[in-house]
């Protein structure tokens, strides 16, 4: 190969793309979730069975309230486009969204945050991201309600009133409490903290 064919003008070089890197990681490691927040890659390993079990348990009260019909849907793992960077997006475990979300695709399978009424995360090994990094990101996106099932500390967080990159109201709930989510999500939904946290833990063998 000649030297002339190797050297390319600077302006012809491909721009650095975190999205391309994220796609490559997901291709090489199926099941991993890759997000871009604040110009940084967040890589989450494949969820374990208790993580999936907690999501199943959480879906029930949302669907029972009627939120998955008509003008509102309850979805898992749908991309949310973030205003924190030109390539930024997150993939919440669960989201309550407007039913016309298909009309608000931005790019890279991520949708305009205006469609999102609530996002919910069940923590994994990188639990600090859910409790810190994503709090700022979702507040910047003005998502009205952010719920975190904190498996590390056995707590359930409900954050509301986003403004200026933070949530004005942050309530932490312990097992034994039943919490009512804000009516702004579109229906009355109550979550039993102990029930959800129990589902998020590995089952103990009785034999």
C-alpha positions in Angstrom: 0.0 0.0 0.0 1.4 3.4 -1.0 2.0 6.1 1.5 -0.4 8.3 -0.5 -3.2 5.8 0.1 -2.6 5.7 3.8 -2.5 9.5 4.5 -5.9 11.1 4.3 -6.8 14.8 4.6 -7.9 15.5 8.2 -11.3 16.8 7.0 -12.0 13.4 5.3 -11.5 11.4 8.5 -14.6 9.8 10.1 -15.7 11.8 13.1 -15.3 10.2 16.5 -18.6 8.5 17.4 -19.6 7.1 20.7 -22.7 5.7 19.1 -20.6 3.5 16.8 -18.6 2.3 19.8 -21.9 1.5 21.7 -23.2 -0.5 18.7 -19.9 -2.4 18.5 -20.0 -3.3 22.2 -23.6 -4.6 21.9 -22.8 -6.6 18.8 -19.8 -8.2 20.6 -21.6 -8.7 23.9 -25.3 -9.6 23.2 -27.6 -8.8 26.1 -25.5 -5.9 27.4 -27.1 -2.5 27.6 -25.0 0.4 26.5 -26.1 4.0 27.1 -24.4 7.4 26.5 -24.9 10.0 29.2 -22.9 13.2 29.5 -20.6 12.0 26.7 -19.7 8.8 28.6 -20.5 5.2 27.8 -22.4 3.3 30.5 -22.3 -0.5 30.0 -24.6 -2.7 32.0 -24.2 -6.5 32.1 -27.1 -8.8 31.1 -29.7 -8.6 33.9 -30.1 -11.5 36.3 -33.3 -13.4 37.0 -34.2 -11.3 40.1 -33.9 -8.1 38.1 -36.3 -9.5 35.4 -38.6 -10.8 38.2 -38.8 -7.4 39.8 -39.8 -5.9 36.4 -42.6 -8.4 36.0 -43.9 -7.7 39.5 -43.7 -3.9 38.7 -45.6 -4.2 35.5 -48.7 -5.6 37.2 -49.9 -2.5 39.1 -49.3 -0.3 36.1 -51.3 -2.5 33.8 -54.0 -3.2 36.4 -54.6 0.6 36.6 -55.4 0.8 32.9 -52.2 2.6 31.9 -51.4 0.2 29.1 -54.6 1.0 27.1 -55.7 4.0 25.1 -53.5 7.1 25.2 -50.8 5.6 27.5 -48.4 2.6 27.2 -46.1 0.8 29.7 -42.9 -0.3 27.9 -39.6 -1.9 28.8 -36.2 -1.0 27.5 -37.2 1.8 25.1 -34.6 4.5 24.4 -35.0 8.0 25.7 -33.1 10.8 23.9 -31.3 13.0 26.3 -30.5 16.8 26.0 -27.1 16.3 27.8 -25.1 15.7 24.7 -25.4 15.3 20.9 -25.2 11.5 21.1 -26.7 11.0 24.6 -29.5 8.5 25.3 -30.6 6.2 28.1 -32.6 3.0 28.1 -34.7 2.8 31.3 -35.9 -0.6 32.5 -39.5 0.5 32.4 -41.3 3.6 31.2 -44.8 5.0 31.1 -45.2 6.8 27.8 -47.7 8.5 25.6 -49.2 6.1 23.0 -48.1 8.3 20.1 -44.4 7.7 21.0 -43.8 6.2 17.5 -44.3 9.7 16.1 -41.4 11.1 18.3 -38.5 9.0 17.2 -35.3 11.1 17.2 -32.6 8.6 16.1 -30.8 5.4 17.2 -34.1 3.9 18.5 -34.4 6.7 21.1 -37.5 8.9 21.5 -38.1 12.5 22.5 -38.4 12.8 26.3 -41.6 14.8 25.9 -43.3 11.4 25.5 -42.2 10.0 28.9 -44.4 10.4 32.0 -42.3 8.1 34.2 -39.1 6.1 34.0 -38.0 3.4 36.3 -34.7 1.6 37.0 -34.0 -1.6 38.9 -30.4 -1.3 40.0 -27.7 -3.8 38.8 -24.0 -3.9 39.7 -23.5 -0.3 38.6 -26.1 0.9 41.0 -24.4 4.3 41.4 -25.3 5.3 37.9 -29.0 4.9 38.6 -28.8 6.8 41.9 -26.5 9.6 40.6 -25.7 9.9 36.9 -29.3 9.1 35.7 -30.9 11.4 38.3 -29.2 14.3 36.6 -29.9 13.0 33.1 -33.6 12.4 33.6 -34.0 15.7 35.4 -32.3 17.5 32.5 -34.8 15.7 30.2 -37.6 16.9 32.4 -39.0 13.4 32.9 -41.8 14.1 35.5 -41.3 11.0 37.7 -38.2 8.8 38.2 -38.5 5.6 40.3 -35.4 3.6 41.4 -35.7 0.1 42.9 -32.4 0.1 44.9 -31.5 -3.5 45.4 -28.2 -2.6 47.0 -29.7 -0.8 49.9 -33.2 -2.3 49.9 -35.0 1.0 49.3 -37.3 2.4 46.7 -36.8 6.0 45.5 -39.4 8.3 44.0 -38.1 11.5 42.5 -40.4 14.3 41.1 -40.4 17.9 40.2 -37.4 18.1 37.8 -35.8 21.5 37.4 -32.4 22.7 36.4 -30.8 19.2 36.3 -32.1 17.9 39.6 -35.3 16.7 41.1 -36.9 19.0 43.7 -38.6 16.2 45.6 -36.8 12.9 46.5 -38.6 10.4 48.7 -36.9 7.3 50.0 -39.2 4.4 51.0 -38.5 1.3 53.0 -40.1 -2.2 53.2 -43.5 -2.0 54.9 -44.6 1.1 53.1 -47.1 1.2 50.2 -46.5 4.3 48.1 -48.9 6.1 45.7 -47.2 7.4 42.6 -48.2 10.9 41.3 -51.5 11.1 39.4 -49.6 12.9 36.7 -48.6 9.5 35.2 -52.2 9.1 34.1 -53.8 6.8 36.7 -53.6 5.9 40.4 -50.8 3.4 40.9 -49.6 2.1 44.3 -46.4 0.1 44.9 -45.8 -2.3 47.8 -42.1 -1.7 48.6 -41.6 -5.0 50.4 -43.2 -7.0 47.6 -41.1 -5.4 44.9 -37.8 -5.6 46.9 -38.5 -9.3 47.7 -39.0 -10.1 44.0 -35.7 -8.3 43.2 -33.7 -10.7 45.4 -32.5 -14.3 44.6 -35.0 -16.9 45.8 -33.7 -19.0 48.7 -33.8 -22.7 48.2 -35.9 -24.5 50.8 -34.4 -28.0 50.4 
